[in-house]
């Protein structure tokens, strides 16, 4: 069983502070929007409510907890770090509107940890982040396309790409589950398609392939997934989706006594959140990630 301890939220916040330190020393007071002699103002949109909110709705407060520690100890070269959170409900249209608020009304210096592949794709295009020269620090998505500096000159990734992750999982399947019937459930946008393309490039062939639209994940839709996986005889199932979708799939599967070998992508494998939304511990202990 593969196990990893995830410290993404903590070191993301630390990385923002590190970048803020460089900013503060390089810029005189009032040299940039959102940077003054006393403050560095950052913004994030994320799903505080809605189908995708479990787990993600904790990110902003976790970052703020670290920023409070930094601010209580003198800030970044005397500057207080302020993080403004906006609820986008994991909707691209809301993410566009809330990002415009952050830039035009709240006057943030930079976006930090923008969450979601589809959301950031829409925001970058519609808000015109590159044209406005707004930095987007530590994107909370692994879509490989965002590493293209020609297309995304002010965007800075922090996570390994979904394509790289899929290639690693593909190798693991080849070495540990050869000859078994494979299934995959994936989010049907740039996030999931990025991974699916890498699986195909690695030669992985799935016997059951189930795409789902972001925001539609629920116990009812998961019931359909489970029925399709079971009917197809999938013995090993890769889940390449967000935590709420993973939780729905694992919970419904447990109730239906369907127990393939689960392989969970990094995005949807946080055990604390999965336990909180009702996934049995025994199921989590048997999953691979």
C-alpha atoms as an extended CHARMM CRD file, in Angstrom:
* protein
*
       289  EXT
         1         1  UNK       CA              0.0000000000        0.0000000000        0.0000000000  PROA      1               0.0000000000
         2         2  UNK       CA              1.3610000000        3.4040000000       -0.9420000000  PROA      2               0.0000000000
         3         3  UNK       CA              0.9780000000        6.1220000000        1.6840000000  PROA      3               0.0000000000
         4         4  UNK       CA              1.9600000000        9.7840000000        1.5870000000  PROA      4               0.0000000000
         5         5  UNK       CA              1.7160000000       12.5230000000        4.1920000000  PROA      5               0.0000000000
         6         6  UNK       CA              0.4640000000       15.6700000000        2.5480000000  PROA      6               0.0000000000
         7         7  UNK       CA              1.7160000000       19.0210000000        3.7810000000  PROA      7               0.0000000000
         8         8  UNK       CA              0.5960000000       21.0460000000        0.7760000000  PROA      8               0.0000000000
         9         9  UNK       CA             -1.3710000000       23.6620000000        2.6840000000  PROA      9               0.0000000000
        10        10  UNK       CA              1.3680000000       24.4220000000        5.1770000000  PROA      10              0.0000000000
        11        11  UNK       CA              4.2250000000       24.7470000000        2.7610000000  PROA      11              0.0000000000
        12        12  UNK       CA              2.0510000000       26.6280000000        0.2870000000  PROA      12              0.0000000000
        13        13  UNK       CA              1.5510000000       29.2950000000        2.9090000000  PROA      13              0.0000000000
        14        14  UNK       CA              5.2460000000       29.2480000000        3.7520000000  PROA      14              0.0000000000
        15        15  UNK       CA              6.1310000000       29.6120000000        0.0910000000  PROA      15              0.0000000000
        16        16  UNK       CA              3.8530000000       32.6340000000       -0.2190000000  PROA      16              0.0000000000
        17        17  UNK       CA              5.5960000000       34.2430000000        2.7170000000  PROA      17              0.0000000000
        18        18  UNK       CA              8.9590000000       33.5120000000        1.1300000000  PROA      18              0.0000000000
        19        19  UNK       CA              7.8910000000       35.1580000000       -2.1040000000  PROA      19              0.0000000000
        20        20  UNK       CA              6.4530000000       38.0410000000       -0.1070000000  PROA      20              0.0000000000
        21        21  UNK       CA              9.8380000000       38.5280000000        1.5350000000  PROA      21              0.0000000000
        22        22  UNK       CA             11.4530000000       38.8970000000       -1.8630000000  PROA      22              0.0000000000
        23        23  UNK       CA              8.7340000000       41.3080000000       -2.9320000000  PROA      23              0.0000000000
        24        24  UNK       CA              9.0740000000       43.4200000000        0.1560000000  PROA      24              0.0000000000
        25        25  UNK       CA             12.8140000000       43.8620000000       -0.1910000000  PROA      25              0.0000000000
        26        26  UNK       CA             12.6740000000       44.5170000000       -3.9250000000  PROA      26              0.0000000000
        27        27  UNK       CA              9.8790000000       47.1080000000       -3.9770000000  PROA      27              0.0000000000
        28        28  UNK       CA              9.6750000000       50.5150000000       -2.2930000000  PROA      28              0.0000000000
        29        29  UNK       CA              6.5330000000       51.3740000000       -0.3530000000  PROA      29              0.0000000000
        30        30  UNK       CA              3.4660000000       51.9820000000       -2.5510000000  PROA      30              0.0000000000
        31        31  UNK       CA              5.3420000000       50.7730000000       -5.6580000000  PROA      31              0.0000000000
        32        32  UNK       CA              2.6620000000       48.2570000000       -6.6350000000  PROA      32              0.0000000000
        33        33  UNK       CA             -1.0780000000       47.7800000000       -6.2240000000  PROA      33              0.0000000000
        34        34  UNK       CA             -1.6080000000       45.7720000000       -3.0560000000  PROA      34              0.0000000000
        35        35  UNK       CA              1.8690000000       46.4320000000       -1.6570000000  PROA      35              0.0000000000
        36        36  UNK       CA              2.4020000000       49.2790000000        0.7850000000  PROA      36              0.0000000000
        37        37  UNK       CA              4.7960000000       50.1060000000        3.5780000000  PROA      37              0.0000000000
        38        38  UNK       CA              2.5150000000       48.2130000000        5.9620000000  PROA      38              0.0000000000
        39        39  UNK       CA              0.7340000000       45.5190000000        3.9670000000  PROA      39              0.0000000000
        40        40  UNK       CA              0.9310000000       42.8760000000        1.2420000000  PROA      40              0.0000000000
        41        41  UNK       CA             -2.5810000000       42.0790000000        0.0550000000  PROA      41              0.0000000000
        42        42  UNK       CA             -3.3010000000       38.6800000000       -1.5380000000  PROA      42              0.0000000000
        43        43  UNK       CA             -6.5050000000       37.0810000000       -2.8150000000  PROA      43              0.0000000000
        44        44  UNK       CA             -7.9490000000       33.6220000000       -3.3920000000  PROA      44              0.0000000000
        45        45  UNK       CA            -11.2260000000       32.2490000000       -4.7300000000  PROA      45              0.0000000000
        46        46  UNK       CA            -12.2580000000       28.7790000000       -3.5960000000  PROA      46              0.0000000000
        47        47  UNK       CA            -15.4020000000       26.7190000000       -2.9380000000  PROA      47              0.0000000000
        48        48  UNK       CA            -16.4630000000       27.6530000000        0.5830000000  PROA      48              0.0000000000
        49        49  UNK       CA            -19.8400000000       26.0690000000       -0.1840000000  PROA      49              0.0000000000
        50        50  UNK       CA            -21.2060000000       23.7000000000       -2.8180000000  PROA      50              0.0000000000
        51        51  UNK       CA            -20.5940000000       20.1500000000       -3.9850000000  PROA      51              0.0000000000
        52        52  UNK       CA            -16.8030000000       20.4880000000       -4.1470000000  PROA      52              0.0000000000
        53        53  UNK       CA            -16.3560000000       22.3240000000       -0.8430000000  PROA      53              0.0000000000
        54        54  UNK       CA            -15.3940000000       19.4100000000        1.4740000000  PROA      54              0.0000000000
        55        55  UNK       CA            -11.6990000000       19.8280000000        2.2240000000  PROA      55              0.0000000000
        56        56  UNK       CA            -11.2020000000       22.7930000000       -0.0910000000  PROA      56              0.0000000000
        57        57  UNK       CA            -13.1670000000       25.0960000000        2.1990000000  PROA      57              0.0000000000
        58        58  UNK       CA            -10.4230000000       24.7190000000        4.8090000000  PROA      58              0.0000000000
        59        59  UNK       CA             -7.5530000000       25.9570000000        2.6270000000  PROA      59              0.0000000000
        60        60  UNK       CA             -8.0330000000       29.6970000000        3.1100000000  PROA      60              0.0000000000
        61        61  UNK       CA             -8.3420000000       29.4530000000        6.8900000000  PROA      61              0.0000000000
        62        62  UNK       CA             -5.2780000000       27.1970000000        7.0400000000  PROA      62              0.0000000000
        63        63  UNK       CA             -3.3020000000       29.7840000000        5.0900000000  PROA      63              0.0000000000
        64        64  UNK       CA             -4.6160000000       32.5720000000        7.3120000000  PROA      64              0.0000000000
        65        65  UNK       CA             -3.5340000000       30.6770000000       10.4190000000  PROA      65              0.0000000000
        66        66  UNK       CA              0.0310000000       30.6980000000        9.1480000000  PROA      66              0.0000000000
        67        67  UNK       CA             -0.1890000000       34.3150000000        8.0320000000  PROA      67              0.0000000000
        68        68  UNK       CA             -1.3850000000       35.2400000000       11.5400000000  PROA      68              0.0000000000
        69        69  UNK       CA              1.6920000000       33.5640000000       12.9920000000  PROA      69              0.0000000000
        70        70  UNK       CA              3.9160000000       35.5070000000       10.6040000000  PROA      70              0.0000000000
        71        71  UNK       CA              2.1000000000       38.7810000000       11.2610000000  PROA      71              0.0000000000
        72        72  UNK       CA              2.2660000000       38.2610000000       15.0330000000  PROA      72              0.0000000000
        73        73  UNK       CA              6.0210000000       37.9280000000       14.6530000000  PROA      73              0.0000000000
        74        74  UNK       CA              6.6090000000       41.1140000000       12.7180000000  PROA      74              0.0000000000
        75        75  UNK       CA              5.1750000000       40.3000000000        9.3170000000  PROA      75              0.0000000000
        76        76  UNK       CA              7.2660000000       40.3090000000        6.1520000000  PROA      76              0.0000000000
        77        77  UNK       CA              9.8800000000       43.0170000000        6.6670000000  PROA      77              0.0000000000
        78        78  UNK       CA              7.3360000000       44.9240000000        8.7200000000  PROA      78              0.0000000000
        79        79  UNK       CA              4.5040000000       44.3460000000        6.2760000000  PROA      79              0.0000000000
        80        80  UNK       CA              1.3220000000       42.5680000000        7.3600000000  PROA      80              0.0000000000
        81        81  UNK       CA              0.1210000000       39.8080000000        5.0050000000  PROA      81              0.0000000000
        82        82  UNK       CA             -3.6210000000       40.0220000000        4.3470000000  PROA      82              0.0000000000
        83        83  UNK       CA             -5.5040000000       37.2450000000        2.5480000000  PROA      83              0.0000000000
        84        84  UNK       CA             -8.9420000000       38.0110000000        1.1140000000  PROA      84              0.0000000000
        85        85  UNK       CA            -11.1190000000       34.9500000000        0.4270000000  PROA      85              0.0000000000
        86        86  UNK       CA            -14.0180000000       34.8040000000       -2.0400000000  PROA      86              0.0000000000
        87        87  UNK       CA            -16.4980000000       31.9440000000       -2.4350000000  PROA      87              0.0000000000
        88        88  UNK       CA            -16.6290000000       30.7060000000       -6.0320000000  PROA      88              0.0000000000
        89        89  UNK       CA            -18.5600000000       27.4700000000       -5.2950000000  PROA      89              0.0000000000
        90        90  UNK       CA            -16.1620000000       25.7860000000       -7.7760000000  PROA      90              0.0000000000
        91        91  UNK       CA            -18.0030000000       27.5570000000      -10.6020000000  PROA      91              0.0000000000
        92        92  UNK       CA            -15.9000000000       29.1190000000      -13.4070000000  PROA      92              0.0000000000
        93        93  UNK       CA            -18.3630000000       31.9900000000      -13.8580000000  PROA      93              0.0000000000
        94        94  UNK       CA            -18.3400000000       32.7880000000      -10.1490000000  PROA      94              0.0000000000
        95        95  UNK       CA            -14.5530000000       32.4890000000      -10.0980000000  PROA      95              0.0000000000
        96        96  UNK       CA            -14.3580000000       35.0980000000      -12.8650000000  PROA      96              0.0000000000
        97        97  UNK       CA            -16.6700000000       37.4890000000      -11.0060000000  PROA      97              0.0000000000
        98        98  UNK       CA            -14.9230000000       37.0370000000       -7.6570000000  PROA      98              0.0000000000
        99        99  UNK       CA            -11.4610000000       37.4180000000       -9.1800000000  PROA      99              0.0000000000
       100       100  UNK       CA            -12.5180000000       40.6860000000      -10.7880000000  PROA      100             0.0000000000
       101       101  UNK       CA            -13.6690000000       41.8260000000       -7.3490000000  PROA      101             0.0000000000
       102       102  UNK       CA            -10.3000000000       40.9320000000       -5.8560000000  PROA      102             0.0000000000
       103       103  UNK       CA             -8.4140000000       42.8610000000       -8.5270000000  PROA      103             0.0000000000
       104       104  UNK       CA            -10.6780000000       45.8580000000       -9.1380000000  PROA      104             0.0000000000
       105       105  UNK       CA            -12.3230000000       46.4290000000       -5.7530000000  PROA      105             0.0000000000
       106       106  UNK       CA            -10.0200000000       44.8770000000       -3.1860000000  PROA      106             0.0000000000
       107       107  UNK       CA             -6.8430000000       45.8700000000       -5.0690000000  PROA      107             0.0000000000
       108       108  UNK       CA             -4.8540000000       42.7350000000       -4.2790000000  PROA      108             0.0000000000
       109       109  UNK       CA             -1.2390000000       42.5160000000       -5.3700000000  PROA      109             0.0000000000
       110       110  UNK       CA             -1.5020000000       38.8740000000       -6.4370000000  PROA      110             0.0000000000
       111       111  UNK       CA             -3.6990000000       35.8180000000       -6.4930000000  PROA      111             0.0000000000
       112       112  UNK       CA             -2.4080000000       32.9750000000       -4.3570000000  PROA      112             0.0000000000
       113       113  UNK       CA             -3.3820000000       29.3190000000       -4.6350000000  PROA      113             0.0000000000
       114       114  UNK       CA             -6.0890000000       29.7440000000       -7.3150000000  PROA      114             0.0000000000
       115       115  UNK       CA             -8.0860000000       26.5410000000       -7.0550000000  PROA      115             0.0000000000
       116       116  UNK       CA             -9.3770000000       24.3300000000       -9.8500000000  PROA      116             0.0000000000
       117       117  UNK       CA             -8.2690000000       23.7130000000      -13.4190000000  PROA      117             0.0000000000
       118       118  UNK       CA            -11.5160000000       24.7480000000      -15.1130000000  PROA      118             0.0000000000
       119       119  UNK       CA            -11.8440000000       27.7910000000      -12.8690000000  PROA      119             0.0000000000
       120       120  UNK       CA             -8.3330000000       29.0530000000      -13.4790000000  PROA      120             0.0000000000
       121       121  UNK       CA             -8.5790000000       28.4570000000      -17.2290000000  PROA      121             0.0000000000
       122       122  UNK       CA            -11.7170000000       30.5980000000      -17.3350000000  PROA      122             0.0000000000
       123       123  UNK       CA            -10.3150000000       33.2620000000      -15.0080000000  PROA      123             0.0000000000
       124       124  UNK       CA             -7.0320000000       33.6170000000      -16.8720000000  PROA      124             0.0000000000
       125       125  UNK       CA             -8.8000000000       34.0960000000      -20.1890000000  PROA      125             0.0000000000
       126       126  UNK       CA            -11.7680000000       36.2420000000      -19.1380000000  PROA      126             0.0000000000
       127       127  UNK       CA            -10.0750000000       38.4160000000      -16.5280000000  PROA      127             0.0000000000
       128       128  UNK       CA             -6.9420000000       38.8480000000      -18.6340000000  PROA      128             0.0000000000
       129       129  UNK       CA             -4.4240000000       38.1020000000      -15.8990000000  PROA      129             0.0000000000
       130       130  UNK       CA             -1.4100000000       38.1290000000      -18.2240000000  PROA      130             0.0000000000
       131       131  UNK       CA             -2.4220000000       41.4010000000      -19.8870000000  PROA      131             0.0000000000
       132       132  UNK       CA             -3.0560000000       42.9940000000      -16.5040000000  PROA      132             0.0000000000
       133       133  UNK       CA              0.2580000000       41.5600000000      -15.2740000000  PROA      133             0.0000000000
       134       134  UNK       CA             -1.3820000000       40.1020000000      -12.1750000000  PROA      134             0.0000000000
       135       135  UNK       CA              0.8060000000       37.4100000000      -10.5540000000  PROA      135             0.0000000000
       136       136  UNK       CA             -0.8830000000       34.0890000000       -9.8070000000  PROA      136             0.0000000000
       137       137  UNK       CA              1.2640000000       32.3420000000       -7.2360000000  PROA      137             0.0000000000
       138       138  UNK       CA              1.2990000000       28.6060000000       -6.5110000000  PROA      138             0.0000000000
       139       139  UNK       CA             -1.6580000000       27.4360000000       -8.6010000000  PROA      139             0.0000000000
       140       140  UNK       CA             -3.6840000000       24.8530000000       -6.7240000000  PROA      140             0.0000000000
       141       141  UNK       CA             -3.9660000000       22.6520000000       -9.8040000000  PROA      141             0.0000000000
       142       142  UNK       CA             -1.6270000000       20.2960000000      -11.6120000000  PROA      142             0.0000000000
       143       143  UNK       CA             -2.8640000000       20.8810000000      -15.1720000000  PROA      143             0.0000000000
       144       144  UNK       CA              0.2860000000       20.6330000000      -17.2750000000  PROA      144             0.0000000000
       145       145  UNK       CA             -0.8350000000       23.3560000000      -19.6820000000  PROA      145             0.0000000000
       146       146  UNK       CA             -0.3420000000       26.0440000000      -17.0490000000  PROA      146             0.0000000000
       147       147  UNK       CA              3.4290000000       25.5010000000      -17.1730000000  PROA      147             0.0000000000
       148       148  UNK       CA              3.5020000000       27.0630000000      -20.6640000000  PROA      148             0.0000000000
       149       149  UNK       CA              5.1730000000       30.4010000000      -19.9570000000  PROA      149             0.0000000000
       150       150  UNK       CA              4.2360000000       31.8280000000      -23.3430000000  PROA      150             0.0000000000
       151       151  UNK       CA              0.5420000000       31.3360000000      -22.6340000000  PROA      151             0.0000000000
       152       152  UNK       CA              0.6740000000       31.8720000000      -18.8560000000  PROA      152             0.0000000000
       153       153  UNK       CA              3.5640000000       34.3070000000      -18.2260000000  PROA      153             0.0000000000
       154       154  UNK       CA              2.3920000000       35.4780000000      -14.7870000000  PROA      154             0.0000000000
       155       155  UNK       CA              1.2650000000       32.0510000000      -13.5270000000  PROA      155             0.0000000000
       156       156  UNK       CA              3.4630000000       29.9870000000      -11.2250000000  PROA      156             0.0000000000
       157       157  UNK       CA              2.8000000000       26.2940000000      -10.5710000000  PROA      157             0.0000000000
       158       158  UNK       CA              3.6840000000       24.4450000000       -7.3860000000  PROA      158             0.0000000000
       159       159  UNK       CA              2.2450000000       20.9320000000       -7.8330000000  PROA      159             0.0000000000
       160       160  UNK       CA              3.5030000000       18.0880000000      -10.0150000000  PROA      160             0.0000000000
       161       161  UNK       CA              1.4030000000       17.8580000000      -13.1740000000  PROA      161             0.0000000000
       162       162  UNK       CA             -1.5780000000       15.5360000000      -13.4700000000  PROA      162             0.0000000000
       163       163  UNK       CA              0.0890000000       14.0530000000      -16.5500000000  PROA      163             0.0000000000
       164       164  UNK       CA              3.1700000000       13.1590000000      -14.5220000000  PROA      164             0.0000000000
       165       165  UNK       CA              1.0070000000       11.6710000000      -11.7700000000  PROA      165             0.0000000000
       166       166  UNK       CA             -0.9440000000        9.5700000000      -14.2730000000  PROA      166             0.0000000000
       167       167  UNK       CA              2.2670000000        8.2090000000      -15.7870000000  PROA      167             0.0000000000
       168       168  UNK       CA              3.4430000000        7.1420000000      -12.3240000000  PROA      168             0.0000000000
       169       169  UNK       CA              0.1070000000        5.4420000000      -11.6040000000  PROA      169             0.0000000000
       170       170  UNK       CA              0.2670000000        3.7560000000      -15.0190000000  PROA      170             0.0000000000
       171       171  UNK       CA              3.6490000000        2.2780000000      -14.1690000000  PROA      171             0.0000000000
       172       172  UNK       CA              2.3160000000        1.1270000000      -10.7940000000  PROA      172             0.0000000000
       173       173  UNK       CA             -0.6240000000       -0.5870000000      -12.5070000000  PROA      173             0.0000000000
       174       174  UNK       CA              1.7180000000       -2.3240000000      -14.9170000000  PROA      174             0.0000000000
       175       175  UNK       CA              3.9860000000       -3.5860000000      -12.1420000000  PROA      175             0.0000000000
       176       176  UNK       CA              1.3400000000       -4.5330000000       -9.5730000000  PROA      176             0.0000000000
       177       177  UNK       CA             -1.9710000000       -5.1760000000      -11.3340000000  PROA      177             0.0000000000
       178       178  UNK       CA             -1.0720000000       -6.6590000000      -14.7010000000  PROA      178             0.0000000000
       179       179  UNK       CA             -3.8290000000       -8.7390000000      -16.2520000000  PROA      179             0.0000000000
       180       180  UNK       CA             -6.6140000000       -7.3210000000      -14.0910000000  PROA      180             0.0000000000
       181       181  UNK       CA             -9.6570000000       -5.5030000000      -15.4020000000  PROA      181             0.0000000000
       182       182  UNK       CA             -9.1790000000       -1.7710000000      -14.9330000000  PROA      182             0.0000000000
       183       183  UNK       CA            -11.6950000000        1.0170000000      -14.4360000000  PROA      183             0.0000000000
       184       184  UNK       CA            -11.3230000000        4.7780000000      -14.1750000000  PROA      184             0.0000000000
       185       185  UNK       CA            -13.6500000000        7.5440000000      -13.0100000000  PROA      185             0.0000000000
       186       186  UNK       CA            -12.3940000000       11.0080000000      -13.9680000000  PROA      186             0.0000000000
       187       187  UNK       CA            -13.5190000000       14.6250000000      -13.9670000000  PROA      187             0.0000000000
       188       188  UNK       CA            -14.3590000000       15.4950000000      -17.5600000000  PROA      188             0.0000000000
       189       189  UNK       CA            -12.4190000000       18.7360000000      -18.0040000000  PROA      189             0.0000000000
       190       190  UNK       CA             -8.7610000000       19.7500000000      -18.4330000000  PROA      190             0.0000000000
       191       191  UNK       CA             -7.9690000000       18.1740000000      -15.0460000000  PROA      191             0.0000000000
       192       192  UNK       CA             -9.1820000000       14.6650000000      -15.8160000000  PROA      192             0.0000000000
       193       193  UNK       CA             -8.4000000000       14.7750000000      -19.5290000000  PROA      193             0.0000000000
       194       194  UNK       CA             -4.7920000000       15.7490000000      -18.7370000000  PROA      194             0.0000000000
       195       195  UNK       CA             -4.4650000000       12.5590000000      -16.7120000000  PROA      195             0.0000000000
       196       196  UNK       CA             -6.4100000000       10.3990000000      -19.1700000000  PROA      196             0.0000000000
       197       197  UNK       CA             -4.1170000000       11.4530000000      -22.0090000000  PROA      197             0.0000000000
       198       198  UNK       CA             -1.0710000000       10.4490000000      -19.9770000000  PROA      198             0.0000000000
       199       199  UNK       CA             -2.5800000000        7.0420000000      -19.2150000000  PROA      199             0.0000000000
       200       200  UNK       CA             -3.1350000000        6.4890000000      -22.9370000000  PROA      200             0.0000000000
       201       201  UNK       CA              0.4160000000        7.6060000000      -23.7360000000  PROA      201             0.0000000000
       202       202  UNK       CA              1.6970000000        5.0900000000      -21.1820000000  PROA      202             0.0000000000
       203       203  UNK       CA             -0.2730000000        2.3000000000      -22.8320000000  PROA      203             0.0000000000
       204       204  UNK       CA             -2.8240000000        1.8030000000      -20.0410000000  PROA      204             0.0000000000
       205       205  UNK       CA             -6.1070000000        0.3960000000      -21.3200000000  PROA      205             0.0000000000
       206       206  UNK       CA             -9.1940000000        0.7340000000      -19.1490000000  PROA      206             0.0000000000
       207       207  UNK       CA            -12.0350000000       -1.7490000000      -19.4450000000  PROA      207             0.0000000000
       208       208  UNK       CA            -14.4960000000        0.7260000000      -17.9180000000  PROA      208             0.0000000000
       209       209  UNK       CA            -14.1370000000        4.4850000000      -18.4350000000  PROA      209             0.0000000000
       210       210  UNK       CA            -16.5250000000        6.8570000000      -16.6420000000  PROA      210             0.0000000000
       211       211  UNK       CA            -16.3180000000       10.6450000000      -17.0870000000  PROA      211             0.0000000000
       212       212  UNK       CA            -18.2950000000       12.9800000000      -14.8270000000  PROA      212             0.0000000000
       213       213  UNK       CA            -19.0110000000       16.6960000000      -15.0100000000  PROA      213             0.0000000000
       214       214  UNK       CA            -17.6350000000       18.8300000000      -12.1920000000  PROA      214             0.0000000000
       215       215  UNK       CA            -20.3790000000       19.7160000000       -9.7280000000  PROA      215             0.0000000000
       216       216  UNK       CA            -22.5750000000       16.7080000000      -10.5050000000  PROA      216             0.0000000000
       217       217  UNK       CA            -20.9240000000       14.3930000000       -7.9820000000  PROA      217             0.0000000000
       218       218  UNK       CA            -23.3490000000       13.0120000000       -5.4060000000  PROA      218             0.0000000000
       219       219  UNK       CA            -24.4820000000        9.7160000000       -3.9070000000  PROA      219             0.0000000000
       220       220  UNK       CA            -26.9870000000        9.3660000000       -6.7530000000  PROA      220             0.0000000000
       221       221  UNK       CA            -24.4220000000        9.8170000000       -9.5250000000  PROA      221             0.0000000000
       222       222  UNK       CA            -21.9500000000        7.6130000000       -7.6550000000  PROA      222             0.0000000000
       223       223  UNK       CA            -24.5640000000        4.8510000000       -7.6420000000  PROA      223             0.0000000000
       224       224  UNK       CA            -24.5060000000        4.9530000000      -11.4380000000  PROA      224             0.0000000000
       225       225  UNK       CA            -20.7040000000        4.8110000000      -11.4670000000  PROA      225             0.0000000000
       226       226  UNK       CA            -20.6740000000        1.8010000000       -9.1440000000  PROA      226             0.0000000000
       227       227  UNK       CA            -23.2370000000       -0.0250000000      -11.2690000000  PROA      227             0.0000000000
       228       228  UNK       CA            -21.1530000000        0.5350000000      -14.4070000000  PROA      228             0.0000000000
       229       229  UNK       CA            -17.8910000000       -0.4890000000      -12.7330000000  PROA      229             0.0000000000
       230       230  UNK       CA            -19.3970000000       -3.6340000000      -11.2480000000  PROA      230             0.0000000000
       231       231  UNK       CA            -21.1140000000       -4.5800000000      -14.5130000000  PROA      231             0.0000000000
       232       232  UNK       CA            -17.8140000000       -4.1690000000      -16.3360000000  PROA      232             0.0000000000
       233       233  UNK       CA            -16.0080000000       -6.3970000000      -13.8520000000  PROA      233             0.0000000000
       234       234  UNK       CA            -13.4710000000       -3.7430000000      -12.8550000000  PROA      234             0.0000000000
       235       235  UNK       CA            -11.0750000000       -5.2420000000      -10.3040000000  PROA      235             0.0000000000
       236       236  UNK       CA             -8.8700000000       -2.1630000000       -9.9520000000  PROA      236             0.0000000000
       237       237  UNK       CA            -10.3910000000        1.3270000000      -10.1510000000  PROA      237             0.0000000000
       238       238  UNK       CA             -8.5300000000        4.6160000000      -10.5220000000  PROA      238             0.0000000000
       239       239  UNK       CA            -10.3880000000        7.6590000000       -9.1590000000  PROA      239             0.0000000000
       240       240  UNK       CA             -9.1310000000       10.8700000000      -10.7760000000  PROA      240             0.0000000000
       241       241  UNK       CA            -11.4500000000       13.4440000000       -9.2550000000  PROA      241             0.0000000000
       242       242  UNK       CA            -11.9520000000       15.8530000000       -6.3640000000  PROA      242             0.0000000000
       243       243  UNK       CA            -12.4150000000       14.7190000000       -2.7710000000  PROA      243             0.0000000000
       244       244  UNK       CA            -16.2030000000       15.0500000000       -2.7220000000  PROA      244             0.0000000000
       245       245  UNK       CA            -16.4800000000       12.8140000000       -5.7970000000  PROA      245             0.0000000000
       246       246  UNK       CA            -14.0520000000       10.3010000000       -4.3020000000  PROA      246             0.0000000000
       247       247  UNK       CA            -16.0320000000       10.2690000000       -1.0650000000  PROA      247             0.0000000000
       248       248  UNK       CA            -19.3090000000        9.6690000000       -2.8810000000  PROA      248             0.0000000000
       249       249  UNK       CA            -17.8170000000        6.8160000000       -4.9080000000  PROA      249             0.0000000000
       250       250  UNK       CA            -16.1530000000        5.0570000000       -1.9770000000  PROA      250             0.0000000000
       251       251  UNK       CA            -19.1490000000        5.5030000000        0.3180000000  PROA      251             0.0000000000
       252       252  UNK       CA            -21.6830000000        4.1330000000       -2.1720000000  PROA      252             0.0000000000
       253       253  UNK       CA            -19.3410000000        1.2750000000       -3.1080000000  PROA      253             0.0000000000
       254       254  UNK       CA            -18.9640000000        0.2510000000        0.5290000000  PROA      254             0.0000000000
       255       255  UNK       CA            -22.7410000000        0.2350000000        0.9980000000  PROA      255             0.0000000000
       256       256  UNK       CA            -23.1470000000       -1.8700000000       -2.1510000000  PROA      256             0.0000000000
       257       257  UNK       CA            -20.4310000000       -4.3120000000       -1.0220000000  PROA      257             0.0000000000
       258       258  UNK       CA            -18.4300000000       -3.5390000000       -4.1680000000  PROA      258             0.0000000000
       259       259  UNK       CA            -14.7780000000       -3.6620000000       -3.1910000000  PROA      259             0.0000000000
       260       260  UNK       CA            -12.2560000000       -3.3630000000       -6.0070000000  PROA      260             0.0000000000
       261       261  UNK       CA             -8.7060000000       -2.2230000000       -5.3630000000  PROA      261             0.0000000000
       262       262  UNK       CA             -8.9760000000        1.5660000000       -5.2180000000  PROA      262             0.0000000000
       263       263  UNK       CA             -6.2100000000        3.7960000000       -6.5390000000  PROA      263             0.0000000000
       264       264  UNK       CA             -6.8400000000        7.4360000000       -5.6710000000  PROA      264             0.0000000000
       265       265  UNK       CA             -5.3590000000       10.4240000000       -7.4530000000  PROA      265             0.0000000000
       266       266  UNK       CA             -3.7050000000       13.0500000000       -5.2610000000  PROA      266             0.0000000000
       267       267  UNK       CA             -6.5010000000       15.6080000000       -5.6640000000  PROA      267             0.0000000000
       268       268  UNK       CA             -9.1630000000       13.4250000000       -4.0540000000  PROA      268             0.0000000000
       269       269  UNK       CA             -7.2720000000       11.3520000000       -1.5270000000  PROA      269             0.0000000000
       270       270  UNK       CA             -7.1630000000       13.4290000000        1.6660000000  PROA      270             0.0000000000
       271       271  UNK       CA             -8.0060000000       10.8270000000        4.3500000000  PROA      271             0.0000000000
       272       272  UNK       CA             -9.1410000000       13.3550000000        6.9700000000  PROA      272             0.0000000000
       273       273  UNK       CA            -11.7500000000       14.8420000000        4.6440000000  PROA      273             0.0000000000
       274       274  UNK       CA            -12.8220000000       11.4380000000        3.3260000000  PROA      274             0.0000000000
       275       275  UNK       CA            -13.3860000000       10.1610000000        6.8670000000  PROA      275             0.0000000000
       276       276  UNK       CA            -15.2920000000       13.3330000000        7.7340000000  PROA      276             0.0000000000
       277       277  UNK       CA            -17.7460000000       12.7770000000        4.8830000000  PROA      277             0.0000000000
       278       278  UNK       CA            -18.3900000000        9.2020000000        5.9430000000  PROA      278             0.0000000000
       279       279  UNK       CA            -16.0150000000        6.8900000000        4.0790000000  PROA      279             0.0000000000
       280       280  UNK       CA            -15.3300000000        3.8140000000        6.2530000000  PROA      280             0.0000000000
       281       281  UNK       CA            -11.8180000000        3.6150000000        7.6840000000  PROA      281             0.0000000000
       282       282  UNK       CA            -11.4370000000        0.0510000000        6.3900000000  PROA      282             0.0000000000
       283       283  UNK       CA            -11.9970000000        1.2600000000        2.8240000000  PROA      283             0.0000000000
       284       284  UNK       CA             -9.4270000000        4.0370000000        3.2090000000  PROA      284             0.0000000000
       285       285  UNK       CA             -6.8830000000        1.6650000000        4.7170000000  PROA      285             0.0000000000
       286       286  UNK       CA             -7.1320000000       -0.5430000000        1.6550000000  PROA      286             0.0000000000
       287       287  UNK       CA             -6.8710000000        2.2640000000       -0.8940000000  PROA      287             0.0000000000
       288       288  UNK       CA             -3.6450000000        3.0570000000       -2.7080000000  PROA      288             0.0000000000
       289       289  UNK       CA             -2.5360000000        6.5840000000       -3.4610000000  PROA      289             0.0000000000
